[in-house]
Amino acid sequence: MKKIIAFGASSSKSSINKQLATYAAHQIPDAEVEILDLNDYEMPIFSTDREAENGIPQLAKDFYDKLGSADLIIISIAEHNGAYTTAFKNIFDWASRVNAKTFQDKPMLLLSTSPGPRGASTALDIAKGRFPFQGGVVKGAFSLPSFYENFDAINGIINEDLKHQFMGMILNF
């Protein structure tokens, strides 16, 4: 049985990216799924001064360990002003101090969504380019545009063309 760690890279309690990551994780058969909430890993803003004074926070080590326990990591990247959310970036920065290969050579599926027609594709592109340098083995990527028109809490992706593209990525994995 595969263990999947999935999360939306947002601290929003009603994160559409967390909804998409959860949906994706449950599309993989015979998997044990654990959904992370970034709010459980809230830490002071990263700085080398804080690290020198106090060391690496235990929450950063815990997050790193969670990633290490996975056979597959699914992240749905939320976008704020054309980049990752501050909440995710801060956790990512701290975890990279545990080990620069934060994703520990784990296979990853990268997703993104937003209410708008670009589906947070700018932040997704940043992640696709960056995560391999941090030990992520990107096996697939998918952006869901216009979340509220294309996703339903009961049925998941409801646009047939988008669902076909998404399931193709899942099946290729």
LUMDREN-300198 format. One line per 5 residues: for each residue x, z, y of C-alpha. Coordinates in nm, 3 decimals, padded with zeros to 5 digits. Each point is the difference from the previous one (the first is absolute). Layout:
% LUMDREN-300198
X,Z,Y; ...;
% end
This chain:
% LUMDREN-300198
00.000,00.000,00.000; 00.130,-00.097,00.343; 00.004,00.254,00.280; -00.104,-00.140,00.335; 00.066,00.174,00.329;
-00.215,-00.154,00.273; -00.067,00.078,00.363; -00.108,-00.140,00.329; 00.281,00.021,00.256; -00.224,00.175,00.250;
-00.094,00.358,00.081; -00.361,-00.091,00.080; -00.246,00.203,-00.205; -00.216,-00.313,-00.032; 00.291,-00.241,-00.051;
-00.108,-00.347,-00.105; 00.351,-00.051,-00.134; -00.038,00.302,-00.227; -00.329,-00.150,-00.121; 00.173,-00.331,-00.076;
00.295,00.168,-00.176; -00.239,00.211,-00.210; -00.202,-00.307,-00.095; 00.316,-00.191,-00.094; 00.137,00.280,-00.215;
-00.322,00.016,-00.198; 00.014,-00.373,-00.078; 00.299,00.051,-00.229; -00.113,00.079,-00.354; 00.129,00.294,-00.202;
00.164,00.171,00.295; 00.020,00.357,00.117; -00.070,-00.014,00.374; 00.105,00.253,00.263; -00.111,-00.061,00.357;
00.215,00.164,00.266; -00.124,00.112,00.341; 00.263,-00.023,00.273; -00.154,00.305,00.166; 00.144,00.205,-00.286;
00.350,-00.105,00.113; -00.015,00.065,00.372; 00.343,00.101,00.133; 00.175,00.035,00.334; 00.104,-00.330,00.158;
00.321,-00.111,-00.168; 00.326,00.043,00.188; 00.357,00.050,-00.114; 00.013,00.313,00.217; -00.296,00.153,-00.190;
00.161,-00.098,-00.328; 00.331,00.160,00.103; -00.176,00.319,00.110; -00.255,00.040,-00.279; 00.086,-00.242,-00.278;
-00.241,-00.242,-00.163; -00.355,00.142,-00.019; -00.130,00.085,-00.345; -00.297,-00.232,00.062; 00.240,-00.296,00.032;
00.156,00.095,-00.334; -00.348,00.039,-00.153; -00.104,-00.346,00.126; 00.319,-00.154,-00.135; -00.060,00.168,-00.337;
-00.358,-00.134,-00.012; 00.132,-00.353,00.052; 00.255,00.060,-00.273; -00.270,00.103,-00.246; -00.175,-00.338,00.028;
00.022,-00.307,-00.219; -00.164,-00.192,00.285; -00.039,00.079,00.370; -00.293,-00.147,00.193; 00.009,00.033,00.378;
-00.257,-00.138,00.239; 00.175,-00.025,00.335; -00.203,00.095,00.306; 00.108,-00.159,00.326; 00.032,00.166,00.340;
00.125,-00.220,00.282; 00.150,-00.254,-00.238; 00.195,00.242,-00.221; -00.041,00.286,-00.250; -00.194,00.306,00.107;
00.205,00.285,00.139; -00.124,00.226,-00.280; 00.137,-00.232,-00.268; 00.321,-00.082,00.186; 00.081,00.369,00.040;
-00.050,00.076,-00.370; 00.196,-00.313,-00.090; 00.286,00.103,00.234; 00.020,00.352,-00.144; -00.023,-00.121,-00.363;
00.279,-00.250,00.066; 00.225,00.298,00.076; -00.054,00.124,-00.356; 00.117,-00.341,-00.122; 00.033,-00.325,00.196;
-00.152,-00.173,-00.303; -00.326,00.178,00.076; -00.206,-00.212,-00.241; 00.249,00.053,-00.284; -00.011,-00.357,-00.135;
-00.370,00.036,-00.083; -00.229,-00.303,-00.011; -00.237,-00.009,00.295; -00.317,-00.174,00.105; -00.030,-00.014,00.377;
-00.337,-00.036,00.164; -00.139,00.018,00.350; -00.335,-00.016,00.172; -00.151,00.045,00.343; -00.335,-00.051,00.168;
00.138,-00.318,00.157; 00.064,-00.348,-00.137; 00.377,00.044,-00.048; -00.039,00.285,-00.250; 00.305,00.191,00.126;
00.215,-00.288,-00.120; 00.273,00.069,00.258; 00.069,00.346,-00.140; -00.029,-00.135,-00.354; 00.267,-00.260,00.079;
00.227,00.274,00.133; -00.046,00.198,-00.323; 00.065,-00.304,-00.221; 00.326,-00.060,00.182; 00.111,00.363,00.025;
-00.101,00.170,-00.325; 00.239,-00.193,-00.229; 00.288,00.152,00.200; -00.150,00.342,-00.073; -00.016,-00.055,-00.377;
-00.347,-00.156,-00.017; -00.054,-00.283,-00.246; -00.286,-00.189,00.165; -00.203,-00.170,-00.273; -00.289,-00.113,00.217;
-00.154,00.022,00.345; -00.354,-00.051,00.128; -00.164,00.031,00.339; -00.377,00.053,00.025; -00.130,-00.120,00.337;
-00.313,00.135,00.170; -00.037,00.301,-00.231; -00.359,00.085,00.088; -00.120,-00.355,-00.071; 00.203,-00.044,-00.321;
-00.003,00.340,-00.172; -00.276,00.219,-00.135; 00.053,00.358,-00.122; -00.195,-00.071,-00.320; 00.113,-00.354,-00.085;
00.345,-00.016,00.159; 00.098,-00.341,00.135; -00.324,-00.195,00.041; 00.132,-00.330,00.136; 00.042,-00.207,-00.317;
00.299,-00.203,00.122; 00.185,00.311,00.113; -00.090,00.186,-00.320; 00.135,-00.293,-00.205; 00.330,00.009,00.196;
00.021,00.379,-00.038; -00.073,-00.002,-00.374; 00.257,-00.276,-00.046; 00.262,00.230,00.151; -00.112,00.285,-00.227;
00.005,-00.221,-00.310; 00.343,-00.141,00.088; 00.132,00.352,00.012;
% end
